[in-house]
Amino acid sequence: MSIATESIGSISPAERIRLVHQHVTTSTKDGGLGVTPGAVEWPRVSSVFILHDHDYNDCLISSWKAELDISSHLDSIKDHVSFHFVNNQSIQSILATDPSNGLLPYLS
Protein backbone atom coordinates (compact mmCIF):
# COMPACT_ATOMS: atom_id res chain seq x y z
CA MET A 1 0.00 0.00 0.00
CA SER A 2 1.43 3.37 -0.96
CA ILE A 3 1.62 6.47 1.22
CA ALA A 4 -0.95 8.21 -0.98
CA THR A 5 -3.45 5.39 -0.53
CA GLU A 6 -2.97 5.35 3.26
CA SER A 7 -3.46 9.12 3.56
CA ILE A 8 -6.56 9.05 1.32
CA GLY A 9 -8.20 6.52 3.61
CA SER A 10 -7.82 8.76 6.65
CA ILE A 11 -9.70 11.81 5.34
CA SER A 12 -13.43 12.43 5.28
CA PRO A 13 -15.50 12.33 2.07
CA ALA A 14 -16.06 16.09 2.30
CA GLU A 15 -12.32 16.68 2.51
CA ARG A 16 -11.77 14.47 -0.56
CA ILE A 17 -14.25 16.53 -2.58
CA ARG A 18 -12.61 19.77 -1.41
CA LEU A 19 -9.14 18.48 -2.34
CA VAL A 20 -10.28 17.44 -5.82
CA HIS A 21 -11.86 20.87 -6.40
CA GLN A 22 -8.73 22.61 -5.11
CA HIS A 23 -6.46 20.51 -7.36
CA VAL A 24 -8.61 21.19 -10.45
CA THR A 25 -8.88 24.96 -9.89
CA THR A 26 -5.39 25.72 -8.52
CA SER A 27 -3.03 27.31 -11.03
CA THR A 28 -0.39 25.18 -12.74
CA LYS A 29 2.34 27.26 -11.08
CA ASP A 30 1.05 26.06 -7.71
CA GLY A 31 0.83 22.42 -8.78
CA GLY A 32 -2.83 22.25 -9.81
CA LEU A 33 -4.49 21.66 -13.16
CA GLY A 34 -5.31 25.33 -13.70
CA VAL A 35 -8.82 24.81 -15.06
CA THR A 36 -10.38 28.27 -15.18
CA PRO A 37 -13.53 29.43 -16.98
CA GLY A 38 -12.86 31.64 -19.98
CA ALA A 39 -9.16 30.75 -20.27
CA VAL A 40 -7.70 30.14 -23.74
CA GLU A 41 -6.52 26.67 -22.70
CA TRP A 42 -10.05 25.71 -21.57
CA PRO A 43 -12.46 27.12 -24.19
CA ARG A 44 -15.29 24.72 -23.31
CA VAL A 45 -15.23 25.38 -19.55
CA SER A 46 -17.99 27.79 -18.58
CA SER A 47 -17.80 27.27 -14.78
CA VAL A 48 -16.15 25.14 -12.13
CA PHE A 49 -18.04 24.14 -9.01
CA ILE A 50 -17.49 21.72 -6.16
CA LEU A 51 -18.50 18.16 -6.97
CA HIS A 52 -21.62 16.69 -5.43
CA ASP A 53 -22.27 13.09 -4.52
CA HIS A 54 -25.89 12.82 -5.66
CA ASP A 55 -26.37 9.30 -4.27
CA TYR A 56 -25.14 10.40 -0.84
CA ASN A 57 -27.30 13.55 -0.97
CA ASP A 58 -30.42 11.47 -1.79
CA CYS A 59 -29.62 9.07 1.05
CA LEU A 60 -29.02 11.97 3.45
CA ILE A 61 -32.28 13.71 2.56
CA SER A 62 -34.30 10.51 2.88
CA SER A 63 -32.73 9.82 6.29
CA TRP A 64 -33.58 13.36 7.43
CA LYS A 65 -37.16 12.73 6.48
CA ALA A 66 -37.19 9.51 8.51
CA GLU A 67 -35.38 10.92 11.55
CA LEU A 68 -33.91 14.28 12.51
CA ASP A 69 -30.66 12.87 13.94
CA ILE A 70 -27.79 14.13 11.76
CA SER A 71 -24.96 13.04 14.05
CA SER A 72 -24.08 10.13 11.75
CA HIS A 73 -23.68 12.53 8.81
CA LEU A 74 -21.68 15.16 10.70
CA ASP A 75 -18.30 14.01 9.36
CA SER A 76 -19.25 14.80 5.78
CA ILE A 77 -20.81 18.16 6.65
CA LYS A 78 -18.44 19.65 9.24
CA ASP A 79 -15.65 20.55 6.81
CA HIS A 80 -17.99 22.60 4.64
CA VAL A 81 -19.49 24.37 7.64
CA SER A 82 -16.11 25.18 9.17
CA PHE A 83 -14.81 26.46 5.82
CA HIS A 84 -17.90 28.69 5.54
CA PHE A 85 -17.34 30.24 8.98
CA VAL A 86 -13.59 30.76 8.42
CA ASN A 87 -14.38 32.49 5.11
CA ASN A 88 -16.99 34.72 6.77
CA GLN A 89 -14.58 35.63 9.56
CA SER A 90 -11.87 36.71 7.12
CA ILE A 91 -14.34 38.76 5.07
CA GLN A 92 -15.65 40.48 8.20
CA SER A 93 -12.14 41.34 9.37
CA ILE A 94 -11.36 42.88 5.98
CA LEU A 95 -14.60 44.83 5.98
CA ALA A 96 -13.93 46.10 9.52
CA THR A 97 -10.42 47.38 8.75
CA ASP A 98 -11.29 49.30 5.58
CA PRO A 99 -13.64 51.84 7.19
CA SER A 100 -11.19 52.44 10.02
CA ASN A 101 -8.41 53.13 7.50
CA GLY A 102 -10.60 55.71 5.79
CA LEU A 103 -11.87 57.24 9.02
CA LEU A 104 -8.44 58.01 10.46
CA PRO A 105 -7.37 60.47 7.69
CA TYR A 106 -10.84 62.00 7.66
CA LEU A 107 -10.76 62.81 11.38
CA SER A 108 -7.18 64.17 11.39
Residue frames as a rotation matrix with the C-alpha (Angstrom) as fourth column:
MET 1
0.586 0.810 0.000 0.00
0.810 -0.586 0.000 0.00
0.000 0.000 -1.000 0.00
SER 2
-0.259 -0.710 0.655 1.43
0.676 -0.618 -0.401 3.37
0.690 0.339 0.640 -0.96
ILE 3
-0.819 -0.104 -0.564 1.62
0.506 -0.592 -0.627 6.47
-0.269 -0.799 0.538 1.22
ALA 4
-0.849 0.525 -0.054 -0.95
-0.483 -0.732 0.479 8.21
0.212 0.434 0.876 -0.98
THR 5
-0.210 0.800 -0.562 -3.45
0.010 0.577 0.817 5.39
0.978 0.166 -0.129 -0.53
GLU 6
-0.365 0.030 -0.931 -2.97
0.887 0.314 -0.338 5.35
0.282 -0.949 -0.141 3.26
SER 7
-0.919 -0.017 -0.394 -3.46
0.186 -0.900 -0.395 9.12
-0.348 -0.436 0.830 3.56
ILE 8
-0.679 0.728 -0.091 -6.56
-0.446 -0.311 0.839 9.05
0.583 0.611 0.536 1.32
GLY 9
-0.194 0.623 -0.757 -8.20
0.464 0.739 0.489 6.52
0.864 -0.256 -0.433 3.61
SER 10
-0.488 -0.083 -0.869 -7.82
0.872 -0.090 -0.481 8.76
-0.038 -0.992 0.116 6.65
ILE 11
-0.972 0.163 -0.170 -9.70
-0.160 -0.987 -0.031 11.81
-0.173 -0.002 0.985 5.34
SER 12
-0.264 0.959 0.106 -13.43
0.112 0.139 -0.984 12.43
-0.958 -0.248 -0.144 5.28
PRO 13
-0.063 0.319 0.946 -15.50
0.963 0.268 -0.027 12.33
-0.262 0.909 -0.324 2.07
ALA 14
0.904 0.409 -0.128 -16.06
0.378 -0.901 -0.210 16.09
-0.201 0.142 -0.969 2.30
GLU 15
0.337 -0.870 -0.360 -12.32
-0.325 -0.467 0.822 16.68
-0.883 -0.160 -0.440 2.51
ARG 16
-0.376 -0.433 0.819 -11.77
0.571 0.588 0.573 14.47
-0.730 0.683 0.026 -0.56
ILE 17
0.442 0.623 0.645 -14.25
0.896 -0.279 -0.345 16.53
-0.035 0.730 -0.682 -2.58
ARG 18
0.912 -0.129 -0.389 -12.61
-0.042 -0.974 0.224 19.77
-0.408 -0.188 -0.893 -1.41
LEU 19
-0.019 -0.998 0.059 -9.14
-0.101 0.061 0.993 18.48
-0.995 0.013 -0.102 -2.34
VAL 20
-0.202 0.021 0.979 -10.28
0.888 0.426 0.173 17.44
-0.413 0.905 -0.105 -5.82
HIS 21
0.794 0.545 0.268 -11.86
0.606 -0.736 -0.300 20.87
0.034 0.401 -0.916 -6.40
GLN 22
0.687 -0.604 -0.404 -8.73
-0.241 -0.714 0.657 22.61
-0.685 -0.354 -0.636 -5.11
HIS 23
-0.261 -0.833 0.488 -6.46
0.272 0.421 0.865 20.51
-0.926 0.358 0.116 -7.36
VAL 24
0.078 0.371 0.925 -8.61
0.985 0.113 -0.129 21.19
-0.152 0.922 -0.356 -10.45
THR 25
0.847 0.427 0.317 -8.88
0.483 -0.868 -0.120 24.96
0.224 0.254 -0.941 -9.89
THR 26
0.548 -0.720 -0.425 -5.39
0.121 -0.435 0.892 25.72
-0.828 -0.541 -0.151 -8.52
SER 27
0.725 -0.310 -0.614 -3.03
-0.678 -0.474 -0.562 27.31
-0.117 0.824 -0.554 -11.03
THR 28
0.859 -0.436 -0.268 -0.39
0.244 0.809 -0.535 25.18
0.450 0.394 0.801 -12.74
LYS 29
0.014 -0.879 0.477 2.34
-0.362 -0.449 -0.817 27.26
0.932 -0.161 -0.324 -11.08
ASP 30
-0.143 0.021 0.989 1.05
-0.989 -0.048 -0.142 26.06
0.045 -0.999 0.028 -7.71
GLY 31
-0.904 -0.354 0.240 0.83
-0.367 0.930 -0.008 22.42
-0.221 -0.095 -0.971 -8.78
GLY 32
-0.103 0.944 0.314 -2.83
-0.109 0.303 -0.947 22.25
-0.989 -0.132 0.072 -9.81
LEU 33
-0.157 0.138 0.978 -4.49
0.873 0.482 0.073 21.66
-0.462 0.865 -0.196 -13.16
GLY 34
-0.816 -0.232 -0.530 -5.31
0.095 -0.957 0.273 25.33
-0.571 0.173 0.803 -13.70
VAL 35
-0.494 0.726 0.479 -8.82
0.817 0.201 0.540 24.81
0.296 0.658 -0.692 -15.06
THR 36
-0.634 0.285 -0.719 -10.38
0.229 -0.818 -0.527 28.27
-0.739 -0.499 0.453 -15.18
PRO 37
0.322 0.838 0.440 -13.53
0.781 0.028 -0.625 29.43
-0.536 0.544 -0.645 -16.98
GLY 38
0.962 0.172 -0.210 -12.86
0.022 -0.821 -0.570 31.64
-0.271 0.544 -0.794 -19.98
ALA 39
0.099 -0.991 -0.089 -9.16
-0.370 -0.119 0.921 30.75
-0.924 -0.058 -0.379 -20.27
VAL 40
0.145 -0.129 -0.981 -7.70
-0.989 -0.042 -0.141 30.14
-0.023 0.991 -0.133 -23.74
GLU 41
-0.819 -0.556 -0.146 -6.52
-0.554 0.831 -0.056 26.67
0.152 0.035 -0.988 -22.70
TRP 42
-0.790 0.604 0.103 -10.05
0.451 0.688 -0.568 25.71
-0.414 -0.403 -0.816 -21.57
PRO 43
-0.916 0.395 -0.074 -12.46
-0.358 -0.717 0.598 27.12
0.183 0.574 0.798 -24.19
ARG 44
-0.285 0.859 -0.425 -15.29
0.026 0.450 0.893 24.72
0.958 0.243 -0.150 -23.31
VAL 45
-0.481 0.085 -0.872 -15.23
0.861 0.235 -0.452 25.38
0.166 -0.968 -0.187 -19.55
SER 46
-0.018 0.553 0.833 -17.99
0.190 -0.816 0.545 27.79
0.982 0.168 -0.090 -18.58
SER 47
0.393 0.092 0.915 -17.80
-0.813 -0.431 0.393 27.27
0.430 -0.898 -0.095 -14.78
VAL 48
-0.424 -0.514 -0.745 -16.15
0.061 0.805 -0.590 25.14
0.904 -0.295 -0.310 -12.13
PHE 49
0.237 0.541 0.807 -18.04
-0.848 -0.289 0.443 24.14
0.473 -0.790 0.390 -9.01
ILE 50
-0.586 -0.459 0.668 -17.49
-0.770 0.571 -0.284 21.72
-0.251 -0.681 -0.688 -6.16
LEU 51
-0.682 0.267 -0.681 -18.50
-0.237 0.799 0.552 18.16
0.692 0.538 -0.482 -6.97
HIS 52
-0.118 0.712 0.693 -21.62
-0.986 -0.003 -0.164 16.69
-0.114 -0.703 0.702 -5.43
ASP 53
-0.995 -0.091 -0.051 -22.27
-0.092 0.996 0.022 13.09
0.049 0.027 -0.998 -4.52
HIS 54
-0.399 0.916 -0.034 -25.89
-0.781 -0.319 0.537 12.82
0.481 0.241 0.843 -5.66
ASP 55
0.015 0.387 -0.922 -26.37
0.160 0.909 0.384 9.30
0.987 -0.154 -0.048 -4.27
TYR 56
-0.669 -0.323 -0.670 -25.14
0.695 0.047 -0.717 10.40
0.262 -0.945 0.193 -0.84
ASN 57
-0.927 0.354 0.127 -27.30
-0.372 -0.914 -0.165 13.55
0.058 -0.200 0.978 -0.97
ASP 58
-0.117 0.926 -0.360 -30.42
-0.546 0.243 0.802 11.47
0.829 0.291 0.477 -1.79
CYS 59
-0.078 0.011 -0.997 -29.62
0.581 0.813 -0.036 9.07
0.810 -0.582 -0.070 1.05
LEU 60
-0.901 -0.328 -0.283 -29.02
0.422 -0.514 -0.747 11.97
0.099 -0.793 0.601 3.45
ILE 61
-0.705 0.691 0.158 -32.28
-0.650 -0.719 0.244 13.71
0.282 0.069 0.957 2.56
SER 62
0.103 0.772 -0.628 -34.30
-0.242 0.632 0.737 10.51
0.965 0.076 0.252 2.88
SER 63
-0.306 -0.249 -0.919 -32.73
0.761 0.516 -0.394 9.82
0.572 -0.820 0.032 6.29
TRP 64
-0.998 -0.004 0.065 -33.58
-0.031 -0.847 -0.531 13.36
0.057 -0.532 0.845 7.43
LYS 65
-0.284 0.958 -0.044 -37.16
-0.696 -0.174 0.697 12.73
0.660 0.229 0.716 6.48
ALA 66
0.199 0.342 -0.919 -37.19
0.242 0.891 0.384 9.51
0.950 -0.298 0.094 8.51
GLU 67
0.530 -0.102 -0.842 -35.38
0.846 -0.003 0.533 10.92
-0.057 -0.995 0.084 11.55
LEU 68
0.903 -0.132 0.409 -33.91
-0.041 -0.973 -0.226 14.28
0.428 0.187 -0.884 12.51
ASP 69
0.690 -0.720 0.072 -30.66
0.031 0.129 0.991 12.87
-0.723 -0.682 0.111 13.94
ILE 70
0.919 -0.374 -0.127 -27.79
-0.209 -0.187 -0.960 14.13
0.335 0.908 -0.250 11.76
SER 71
0.527 -0.761 0.377 -24.96
-0.650 -0.075 0.756 13.04
-0.547 -0.644 -0.535 14.05
SER 72
0.345 -0.398 0.850 -24.08
0.409 0.879 0.245 10.13
-0.845 0.263 0.466 11.75
HIS 73
0.591 -0.076 0.803 -23.68
0.787 -0.161 -0.595 12.53
0.175 0.984 -0.036 8.81
LEU 74
0.914 -0.177 -0.366 -21.68
0.020 -0.880 0.475 15.16
-0.406 -0.442 -0.800 10.70
ASP 75
0.030 -0.985 0.171 -18.30
0.371 0.170 0.913 14.01
-0.928 0.036 0.371 9.36
SER 76
-0.270 -0.123 0.955 -19.25
0.961 0.033 0.276 14.80
-0.065 0.992 0.109 5.78
ILE 77
0.617 0.623 0.481 -20.81
0.644 -0.751 0.146 18.16
0.452 0.220 -0.865 6.65
LYS 78
0.722 -0.223 -0.655 -18.44
0.503 -0.481 0.719 19.65
-0.475 -0.848 -0.235 9.24
ASP 79
-0.371 -0.918 0.137 -15.65
0.771 -0.223 0.596 20.55
-0.517 0.327 0.791 6.81
HIS 80
-0.301 0.335 0.893 -17.99
0.737 -0.513 0.441 22.60
0.605 0.790 -0.092 4.64
VAL 81
0.766 0.638 -0.076 -19.49
0.518 -0.543 0.662 24.37
0.381 -0.546 -0.746 7.64
SER 82
0.430 -0.676 -0.598 -16.11
0.588 -0.293 0.754 25.18
-0.685 -0.676 0.272 9.17
PHE 83
-0.556 -0.617 0.556 -14.81
0.821 -0.304 0.483 26.46
-0.129 0.725 0.676 5.82
HIS 84
0.153 0.727 0.669 -17.90
0.681 -0.569 0.461 28.69
0.716 0.385 -0.582 5.54
PHE 85
0.904 0.231 -0.359 -17.34
0.427 -0.526 0.736 30.24
-0.019 -0.819 -0.574 8.98
VAL 86
-0.009 -0.968 -0.249 -13.59
0.691 -0.186 0.698 30.76
-0.722 -0.166 0.671 8.42
ASN 87
-0.491 -0.114 0.864 -14.38
0.821 -0.394 0.414 32.49
0.293 0.912 0.287 5.11
ASN 88
0.536 0.772 0.343 -16.99
0.551 -0.627 0.551 34.72
0.640 -0.106 -0.761 6.77
GLN 89
0.695 -0.333 -0.638 -14.58
0.554 -0.318 0.769 35.63
-0.459 -0.888 -0.036 9.56
SER 90
-0.406 -0.907 0.114 -11.87
0.765 -0.269 0.585 36.71
-0.500 0.325 0.803 7.12
ILE 91
-0.256 0.398 0.881 -14.34
0.724 -0.525 0.448 38.76
0.641 0.752 -0.154 5.07
GLN 92
0.784 0.609 -0.117 -15.65
0.515 -0.535 0.670 40.48
0.346 -0.586 -0.733 8.20
SER 93
0.323 -0.740 -0.591 -12.14
0.646 -0.284 0.709 41.34
-0.692 -0.610 0.386 9.37
ILE 94
-0.628 -0.516 0.582 -11.36
0.777 -0.379 0.503 42.88
-0.038 0.768 0.639 5.98
LEU 95
0.056 0.759 0.649 -14.60
0.607 -0.542 0.582 44.83
0.793 0.361 -0.491 5.98
ALA 96
0.802 0.225 -0.554 -13.93
0.596 -0.379 0.708 46.10
-0.051 -0.898 -0.437 9.52
THR 97
-0.052 -0.917 -0.394 -10.42
0.720 -0.308 0.621 47.38
-0.692 -0.252 0.677 8.75
ASP 98
-0.426 -0.127 0.896 -11.29
0.851 -0.392 0.349 49.30
0.306 0.911 0.275 5.58
PRO 99
0.584 0.670 0.458 -13.64
0.467 -0.739 0.485 51.84
0.664 -0.069 -0.745 7.19
SER 100
0.777 -0.349 -0.524 -11.19
0.431 -0.312 0.847 52.44
-0.460 -0.883 -0.092 10.02
ASN 101
-0.294 -0.917 0.271 -8.41
0.846 -0.118 0.520 53.13
-0.445 0.382 0.810 7.50
GLY 102
-0.270 0.260 0.927 -10.60
0.690 -0.619 0.375 55.71
0.671 0.741 -0.012 5.79
LEU 103
0.755 0.650 -0.089 -11.87
0.499 -0.481 0.721 57.24
0.426 -0.589 -0.687 9.02
LEU 104
0.301 -0.720 -0.625 -8.44
0.813 -0.149 0.563 58.01
-0.499 -0.678 0.540 10.46
PRO 105
-0.731 -0.587 0.350 -7.37
0.683 -0.624 0.380 60.47
-0.004 0.516 0.856 7.69
TYR 106
-0.051 0.802 0.595 -10.84
0.518 -0.488 0.703 62.00
0.854 0.344 -0.391 7.66
LEU 107
0.808 0.400 -0.432 -10.76
0.553 -0.263 0.791 62.81
0.202 -0.878 -0.434 11.38
SER 108
0.104 -0.849 -0.518 -7.18
0.810 -0.229 0.539 64.17
-0.577 -0.476 0.664 11.39
